[in-house]
Amino acid sequence: MLKPTVIIEYCAECMYLKPALEAAQKILETYADRVEAVTLKPGHDGVFRVTADDALIIEMGDEGLPNAARVVQAVEQFLISPLPPRGEGPGVRAGRGVPQGQGERSP
């Protein structure tokens, strides 16, 4: 089975590099044996989005910028049950099956 590459896209202008680095480090510490790599991708316009295999794992939503623990929890859920790529399948929305804008699945 292929391991996913996790991509963390962050807003460089918003100074989201540090939270992105913290999330990347925590993902690698926790799931080094289950992910191929973690890639940081500079973005703009307030973006903070984590994807893998073209599936949205978590993004900034109403709760604000997700901390490293929330990102790792969302990656764990993805690793347990991968989502179809964005735009495929019924009911694909932002986050893990929650209304767009909220950005993550409730625990």
C-alpha positions as CSV (number, residue, x, y, z in Angstrom):
1,M,0.0,0.0,0.0
2,L,1.3,3.4,-0.9
3,K,1.9,5.9,1.8
4,P,0.3,9.4,1.4
5,T,2.3,12.6,1.1
6,V,0.7,15.2,3.4
7,I,0.8,18.7,2.1
8,I,0.4,21.7,4.4
9,E,-0.4,24.9,2.5
10,Y,0.0,27.9,4.7
11,C,-0.3,31.7,4.2
12,A,3.2,33.1,4.2
13,E,2.0,36.7,4.6
14,C,0.0,35.8,7.6
15,M,3.0,34.3,9.4
16,Y,1.5,30.8,9.4
17,L,4.9,29.2,8.8
18,K,5.5,28.4,12.5
19,P,2.2,26.6,13.0
20,A,2.8,24.8,9.7
21,L,6.2,23.7,10.9
22,E,4.9,22.6,14.2
23,A,2.1,20.6,12.5
24,A,4.6,19.0,10.1
25,Q,6.9,18.0,13.0
26,K,4.1,16.5,15.0
27,I,2.8,14.5,12.0
28,L,6.3,13.1,11.4
29,E,6.9,12.3,15.0
30,T,3.6,10.5,15.2
31,Y,3.2,8.9,11.8
32,A,6.7,8.7,10.3
33,D,6.0,5.0,9.4
34,R,2.6,5.7,7.8
35,V,3.3,8.8,5.6
36,E,5.7,9.1,2.7
37,A,6.5,12.8,3.4
38,V,5.1,16.0,4.7
39,T,5.5,19.0,2.3
40,L,5.1,22.6,3.2
41,K,3.6,24.8,0.5
42,P,3.6,28.6,0.8
43,G,0.3,30.2,0.0
44,H,-1.5,33.5,0.4
45,D,-4.9,34.9,1.2
46,G,-5.1,33.4,4.7
47,V,-4.9,29.8,3.7
48,F,-4.1,27.0,6.1
49,R,-5.0,23.7,4.4
50,V,-3.8,20.1,4.9
51,T,-4.3,17.6,2.1
52,A,-3.2,14.2,1.1
53,D,-3.9,12.2,-2.1
54,D,-6.0,15.2,-3.3
55,A,-8.3,14.9,-0.3
56,L,-8.9,17.7,2.1
57,I,-7.9,16.7,5.6
58,I,-8.4,19.9,7.5
59,E,-8.3,23.6,6.9
60,M,-8.8,26.8,8.8
61,G,-12.5,27.3,9.5
62,D,-14.8,28.9,12.0
63,E,-12.6,27.6,14.8
64,G,-9.6,29.5,13.5
65,L,-6.1,28.2,12.7
66,P,-5.9,24.5,13.7
67,N,-3.1,23.8,16.1
68,A,-0.7,20.9,15.7
69,A,-2.7,18.6,17.9
70,R,-5.9,19.2,15.8
71,V,-4.0,18.6,12.6
72,V,-2.5,15.3,13.8
73,Q,-6.0,14.2,14.9
74,A,-7.3,15.0,11.4
75,V,-4.4,13.2,9.8
76,E,-5.1,10.2,12.0
77,Q,-8.7,10.1,10.9
78,F,-7.5,10.3,7.3
79,L,-5.1,7.4,7.7
80,I,-7.8,5.3,9.3
81,S,-10.4,6.0,6.5
82,P,-9.0,7.9,3.5
83,L,-11.4,10.2,1.8
84,P,-12.0,10.3,-2.0
85,P,-10.2,13.1,-3.9
86,R,-11.9,16.5,-3.7
87,G,-14.7,16.8,-6.1
88,E,-15.4,13.0,-6.3
89,G,-18.1,11.0,-4.7
90,P,-21.3,12.0,-3.0
91,G,-21.2,14.6,-0.3
92,V,-17.5,15.5,-0.6
93,R,-17.1,18.8,1.3
94,A,-14.4,20.8,3.0
95,G,-13.0,18.9,5.9
96,R,-14.0,15.4,7.1
97,G,-17.7,15.3,6.3
98,V,-18.7,18.6,7.9
99,P,-20.3,21.6,6.3
100,Q,-18.0,23.8,4.3
101,G,-16.2,26.5,6.3
102,Q,-16.0,24.4,9.5
103,G,-12.9,22.6,8.3
104,E,-12.7,19.5,10.4
105,R,-14.7,16.6,11.8
106,S,-16.0,16.9,15.3
107,P,-14.5,14.4,17.7
